[in-house]
Amino acid sequence: MRRKPYELKVDVKAIYLREHSQPDADQYTFAYTVTMENTGTVPAKLLGRRWIITDANGKTVEVVGEGVVGEHPYLRPGEAFEYTSAATIATPVGSMHGSYQLIADDGMPFEAPIAAFSLAIPRRLH
């Protein structure tokens, strides 16, 4: 199978941060670790991100910004970058999804989707 020139594989794992949460104040904090890998054939630099964060009440927050954790990783084909960040929502269960905006070495801008993943305190989802 032929690889696409512009492709970023994104994997996300989220965990509940009990010590940073305040359930009595409707604040549930989750850390999420993202691993992104350039599975394309052209080197690319991450320019920005867009997250859609939704809680169980249907409240949605959009977060748009440059880079990730203050960095603009440059990934050659086969290279990966990992970072950890956090989000706080008002319910014990929610979800996140979004996209990364990148520019390839040949000047072609492209977007990499971030599939939806759950934010859930332990034993809340079956």
N, C-alpha and C positions, 0 to 999 in steps of 0.2 A: 504494500500500500504506500502510495506517495504522500509524503508529508506536505502540509500546507506551509506557505512561506510565513504567514502571520498567525501564530497560534500560541496561546498561553494556557497551560493546564493549571487549574486552581483547586486546592484542597483546603478545607477549613475544619477545624475541630474546636468546639466550644466547651467550656466548663464553668460551673457556677462558683462564684467567689463569695462564700458565706461571710468571711471576715470583712468584706467590703460592702456588704448589703445591709439594708435596714428594712426588713419586712414590715415593721410597724409603721414605717413612713412610706410604704409602697415604693421601695427602691431595691431592685434586684440587679446585682452587677455580675456580668459574665465576662470572662476572658476568652478571646478567640485567637487561635494560632493559625496563620495562613501560610501555606507553602505554595509558591508559584514557580512553575518551571516553563522555560521557553521550549516548547515542543515544535516550534516552527523551524524554518531553515534560515531565517534572517535575524541577526542580533537586533535587540530592541531595548528602549529605555521606557520605564514607567513614568508617566507624567502626572497622572491624577487618579482619583478614586471617587466612586459614587456608591453610597450605601443607603438602602431603604430598611429601616428598623421598625418592626411592627410588634406591638404588645397584644395580649389576649383581649383587650378591650377594643382593638381595631385602631388604636392611635398609631399613626405613622409619622416617623421623623426621617427626613432626608439629610444625609451628611455628604457634602461635596467638598473636596479639597485637593491640594497638590500633594503628590508623593504619598508615601506611607511611613508612619513613625519618623517623619523628618528626613526621609531618604527618597531618592529617585533611582532605584536599582537598575543597573544595566545588565542585561542577560544575553549572553551568547547562546546559540542553539545548544540545548542539553543542560544549561546552567539553571540553578534554582536559587531562590531567595526565600527566607522564612522570617516572619516577624510575629509578635504578639501584641495585641491591643485589647481594649475593653469597651463594653457598652453597658449602660444602665437603663432598665425599663421599669414600668410601674406594676408589672404583673409577674408571677412566678414562671410564666411560659410566654414565649414570643418567637420571632424569627427574624432573620436578616437575609438579604440578598443584594446584589448590586453589579458593579462592573469596574474594570480598570481601563484607563485610557493610556495607550502606549504610542510610541513612534518608532518605526523601524529604521535601521541604518540607511535604507534607500529613500527615506523621507515619507514613506507611507504611514499615515496614522491608522490605528485600528483599535478596536475595543474588545476586551476579553470579559465575557460574562462570569459572574460569581453566582453559582446556584444557591438556592435557598437552603438555609440550615437552621436547626432549632436552637433556641435558647430555652433551657428548661432546668429547674432545680431537680435534683435527684428524686426519683419516685413520684414525679408529677405526670410523666407520660408513660404509657405502657408499651 
